[in-house]
């Protein structure tokens, strides 16, 4: 049970970190503020560091991980591009990113609760990813 829950939690973290990184990539070219760009860039770097840890843990279990849900990915891309087409601004970007962070925090907490038997290393990675998402949402509030 521990191994199964560990792998499942790591897979969800893998999908979440990939979604977060892709979301930042989708908006960063539209950012006007150097401060907002800095917040997003730093968050992306931290996502990439966590991704390295997640991949190392998944490799221990000979698992390939998980890509984000294609439908969720497509819907996110459409929402981002429609909103930015209507009003390209740092406010719009902060709004989109805050929504994404909140969805990530909610999902990751749900998986953390669902896979209670996961090992402590995986739970720690998940908690750090949650904290990273929460921090970005707080950091960019001034742009809302």
Number of C-alpha atoms within 10 A of each C-alpha: 10 12 12 14 19 23 24 22 28 29 21 20 31 26 17 27 26 18 21 23 19 16 21 19 14 15 22 16 9 15 19 13 11 9 13 21 18 13 15 24 16 13 19 21 12 17 23 16 12 20 21 13 17 22 18 13 19 20 12 9 14 11 15 12 20 15 16 19 12 9 9 11 15 12 12 18 15 12 13 19 15 12 15 17 10 9 12 16 17 21 17 20 26 23 19 20 22 21 13 19 23 16 14 21 21 13 16 20 15 11 19 25 13 13 20 15 16 21 16 11 14 22 21 12 19 26 17 15 23 22 13 19 24 16 14 20 20 12 16 20 12 10 15 12
